[in-house]
Amino acid sequence: MPTSSPLVQLEALTKTYREGDQDRTVLEDLSLELHGGAFSVLMGRSGAGKSTLLNLISGIDLPTAGHVRIGNTELTTLSETERTTFRRANIGFVFQSFNLISTLTVGENVRLPLELSGEAPRAGREQARALLERVGIADRAQDFPDRLSGGEQQRVAVARALAHEPVLVLADEPTGNLDYETGQAVLSLLGDLVQDTDTTLLVATHDPEVLPRADRVFHLRGGTLREEVPEYIGASR
């Protein structure tokens, strides 16, 4: 269950891009709090700005105006190098296209975040093996990603996202390249894992099948954010 302390705080967040001789505002004056342990969903059509918002929350990009805080860290005051270091230690990612490194084995892909954070090789191997067992593909640890199905690749991506025990996991259309049944299985797995570890999860999607698993649902439209509270939210958790 979510804890009472906000983990993510967005205040008056605005993002504007320059296109030719005009400014285009993608996000305007957004404010949001996500609490520790919550499973939140960010809904919106393609092009609504979901990926832009995830990039701002993670510090990959900086807002035109406003503040992004994760825990006690104000990301908008950090340098690019400092934001990268913070991201490696505190944030996990799951992408629609899996983003696995084709020249690394399954086990090596999962160990990569641990190695980047300075984890000892032996401990990293043990932790990666345990995660692969939890996602049900420990027997594929020595295979390369192109030998796996889409669902198996996304399971590897989920394990990789959680390998370094992040406080926040951001998932950008994680079921977009999967069939319905496989997508539901991956969502269930992701939800169970983050719940077990008390990790905060934000899933950006246009797929309404995600909604029953969520604690909170936000809809992004016209650059603004609105929270919705349908009766079925959290029904399958």
C-alpha atoms as one frame of an Amber mdcrd trajectory, in Angstrom:
protein
   0.000   0.000   0.000   1.173   3.572  -0.641   2.951   5.325   2.191   1.933
   8.768   3.426   5.083  10.609   2.326   5.195  11.967  -1.242   8.061  10.420
  -3.159   7.595  12.431  -6.354   6.548  16.075  -6.292   5.942  18.148  -9.407
   5.210  21.833  -8.930   3.948  24.168 -11.667   5.744  22.097 -14.310   5.817
  23.544 -17.828   7.633  22.291 -20.923   7.818  24.351 -24.104   9.646  23.497
 -27.325  10.737  25.866 -30.054   9.385  24.838 -33.463  10.521  27.157 -36.226
   9.642  30.658 -35.099   6.973  29.549 -32.634   6.903  28.042 -29.146   4.823
  24.909 -28.580   3.782  24.158 -25.018   3.516  20.412 -24.421   2.922  20.530
 -20.638   1.551  23.520 -18.792   1.580  24.257 -15.060   1.341  20.623 -13.919
   1.405  19.757 -10.235   1.402  16.185  -8.938   2.376  14.090  -5.937   3.098
  10.350  -6.061   3.433   8.495  -2.784   5.831   5.702  -1.953   4.536   2.269
  -2.930   1.768   3.553  -5.230   0.907   2.081  -8.638  -0.149   5.068 -10.749
  -1.191   5.211 -14.386  -0.719   8.126 -16.759  -3.274   7.943 -19.578  -3.271
   9.950 -22.769  -3.330   9.679 -26.532  -0.174   9.304 -28.585   1.502  12.717
 -28.687  -0.198  13.956 -25.524   3.133  14.386 -23.737   3.318  11.220 -21.634
   6.911  10.415 -22.595   7.872  14.063 -22.132   6.515  13.982 -18.588   8.396
  10.764 -17.784  11.595  12.339 -19.114  11.086  15.333 -16.838  10.349  13.187
 -13.781  13.506  11.157 -14.378  15.714  14.164 -15.075  16.504  13.073 -18.627
  15.125  16.457 -19.662  14.606  19.705 -17.759  11.350  21.694 -17.594  11.008
  25.168 -19.021   9.592  26.162 -15.639   8.659  24.469 -12.375  10.201  21.938
 -10.020  10.744  18.174  -9.904  11.562  16.583  -6.560  12.175  12.918  -5.826
  12.482  12.361  -2.128  14.629  15.204  -0.845  16.371  15.784  -4.185  15.461
  18.744  -6.379  16.345  17.446  -9.851  15.994  20.797 -11.567  18.964  22.193
  -9.641  21.339  19.335 -10.554  23.821  19.226 -13.413  23.351  16.680 -16.202
  26.049  14.469 -14.675  24.438  14.678 -11.239  21.027  13.807 -12.686  22.505
  10.795 -14.486  24.120   9.567 -11.261  20.855  10.056  -9.372  18.889   8.225
 -12.060  21.234   5.222 -12.022  20.811   4.851  -8.272  17.113   5.600  -7.853
  15.063   5.069 -11.025  14.259   2.011 -13.138  12.819   2.081 -16.666  10.630
  -0.263 -18.698  10.100   0.691 -22.351   7.720  -0.385 -25.104  10.631  -1.496
 -27.300  12.359  -3.365 -24.419  15.687  -1.527 -25.031  17.784  -4.571 -24.239
  21.392  -4.529 -25.434  21.612  -7.107 -28.211  25.307  -7.904 -27.644  24.745
  -8.791 -23.975  23.150 -11.979 -22.681  19.956 -11.898 -20.658  21.922 -12.165
 -17.417  24.332  -9.437 -18.488  21.455  -7.101 -19.371  19.981  -7.522 -15.896
  23.359  -7.057 -14.210  24.162  -3.868 -16.130  22.442  -1.405 -13.719  24.251
  -3.071 -10.826  27.616  -2.767 -12.529  26.982   0.892 -13.345  26.225   1.532
  -9.673  29.435  -0.182  -8.554  27.954  -3.441  -7.269  30.490  -6.248  -6.717
  30.392  -8.743  -9.643  29.517 -11.772  -7.512  26.705  -9.986  -5.676  25.427
  -8.669  -8.996  25.305 -12.155 -10.503  23.410 -13.516  -7.505  20.914 -10.666
  -7.526  20.364 -10.950 -11.287  19.834 -14.712 -10.987  17.261 -14.206  -8.225
  15.344 -11.655 -10.287  15.349 -13.834 -13.382  13.940 -16.657 -11.284  11.167
 -14.352 -10.043  10.204 -13.353 -13.581  10.304 -16.985 -14.696  13.171 -17.012
 -17.206  16.256 -18.005 -15.200  16.876 -20.774 -17.731  17.436 -18.145 -20.451
  20.200 -16.246 -18.625  22.881 -17.227 -21.153  20.763 -16.483 -24.221  20.873
 -13.277 -26.238  17.734 -11.112 -26.473  17.036 -11.966 -30.128  16.420 -15.599
 -29.095  13.547 -14.558 -26.816   9.906 -13.820 -27.559   8.551 -10.306 -27.000
   7.002 -11.295 -23.695  10.245 -12.869 -22.513  12.201  -9.775 -23.505   9.832
  -7.580 -21.538  10.259  -9.844 -18.514  14.014  -9.291 -18.800  13.369  -5.545
 -19.021  11.274  -5.673 -15.841  14.024  -7.588 -14.029  16.609  -5.080 -15.234
  14.460  -2.147 -14.086  14.288  -3.568 -10.559  17.832  -4.942 -10.306  19.322
  -1.949  -8.472  16.319  -1.656  -6.112  15.099   1.742  -7.342  12.613   3.821
  -5.378  10.744   4.683  -8.601   9.997   2.675 -11.751   8.791   4.463 -14.887
   7.151   2.314 -17.569   6.494   3.870 -20.985   3.857   1.873 -22.915   5.223
  -1.429 -21.519   2.560  -3.542 -23.266   2.595  -1.689 -26.583   4.513  -4.397
 -28.472   2.799  -7.361 -26.809  -0.374  -9.290 -27.512  -3.219  -8.959 -25.012
  -2.538 -12.051 -22.905   1.221 -11.491 -22.774   0.688  -7.824 -21.924  -1.622
  -8.708 -19.061   0.900 -11.224 -17.720   3.695  -8.644 -17.823   1.530  -6.024
 -16.097   0.597  -8.489 -13.371   4.244  -9.412 -12.891   5.365  -5.780 -12.779
   2.607  -4.848 -10.329   3.388  -7.784  -8.039   7.123  -7.087  -8.018   6.827
  -3.395  -7.221   4.245  -4.148  -4.537   6.542  -6.724  -2.935   9.429  -4.251
  -2.893   7.334  -1.179  -1.951   8.551   0.535  -5.114   6.592   3.415  -6.645
   5.411   2.686 -10.187   4.174   5.096 -12.859   2.929   3.521 -16.095   2.354
   5.776 -19.115  -0.082   4.194 -21.550  -3.167   4.620 -23.687  -4.286   1.063
 -22.839  -7.357   1.084 -20.528  -6.682  -2.543 -19.543  -4.072  -1.205 -17.096
  -6.578   0.797 -15.069  -7.972  -1.908 -12.748  -4.459  -2.537 -11.413  -3.858
   1.088 -10.442  -4.106   2.952  -7.156  -4.407   6.258  -9.007  -5.095   7.276
 -12.614  -4.135  10.565 -14.257  -5.244  11.719 -17.689  -3.020  13.995 -19.759
  -4.896  16.091 -22.293  -4.099  19.448 -23.864  -0.983  19.823 -21.758  -2.881
  19.593 -18.478  -3.268  16.765 -15.971  -6.477  15.570 -14.353  -6.929  12.743
 -11.843  -9.738  10.275 -12.410 -11.299   8.002  -9.827 -13.336   5.266 -11.594
 -14.880   2.633  -9.349 -12.767  -0.173 -10.823  -9.365   1.332  -9.939  -7.426
  -1.136  -7.824  -9.984  -3.874  -8.433  -7.447  -6.474  -9.583  -4.774  -5.783
  -6.955
